[in-house]
Amino acid sequence: MSFLRRNRAAAVLLAAAVLCLALGVWRGETETVFRKAVNICMECIGLG
């Protein structure tokens, strides 16, 4: 419990990050992010 008392701000930020990740997965945004990442790699590196 002393860890949470000393690092309360870090614990709150970690919880907010996990919540945002879960919300994005729930909304189906992983496919959009992956598609954009693939397009950037194809344009910059020229693999396609």
C-alpha positions as CSV (number, residue, x, y, z in Angstrom):
1,M,0.0,0.0,0.0
2,S,2.9,2.4,0.5
3,F,3.7,2.2,-3.2
4,L,0.3,3.7,-4.0
5,R,0.7,6.4,-1.4
6,R,4.1,7.4,-2.8
7,N,3.2,7.2,-6.5
8,R,-0.5,8.2,-6.5
9,A,-0.1,10.4,-9.6
10,A,1.6,7.6,-11.5
11,A,-1.1,5.1,-10.5
12,V,-3.8,7.5,-11.7
13,L,-2.1,8.1,-15.0
14,L,-1.6,4.3,-15.5
15,A,-5.3,3.7,-14.8
16,A,-6.3,6.4,-17.3
17,A,-4.0,5.0,-19.9
18,V,-5.4,1.5,-19.5
19,L,-9.0,2.9,-19.7
20,C,-8.2,4.8,-22.9
21,L,-6.6,1.7,-24.5
22,A,-9.6,-0.4,-23.5
23,L,-12.0,2.2,-24.9
24,G,-10.1,2.3,-28.2
25,V,-10.2,-1.5,-28.6
26,W,-13.9,-1.6,-27.7
27,R,-14.6,1.0,-30.4
28,G,-12.7,-1.0,-33.0
29,E,-10.0,1.6,-33.6
30,T,-7.1,-1.0,-33.7
31,E,-7.8,-1.7,-37.3
32,T,-7.6,1.9,-38.3
33,V,-4.4,2.5,-36.4
34,F,-2.8,-0.6,-37.9
35,R,-3.9,0.4,-41.4
36,K,-2.4,3.9,-41.0
37,A,0.9,2.4,-39.7
38,V,1.1,0.0,-42.7
39,N,0.5,2.9,-45.1
40,I,3.2,5.1,-43.5
41,C,5.7,2.2,-43.7
42,M,4.9,1.5,-47.3
43,E,5.3,5.2,-48.3
44,C,8.4,5.9,-46.3
45,I,10.4,2.7,-46.7
46,G,9.0,1.9,-50.1
47,L,8.2,-1.7,-49.6
48,G,5.1,-1.6,-51.8
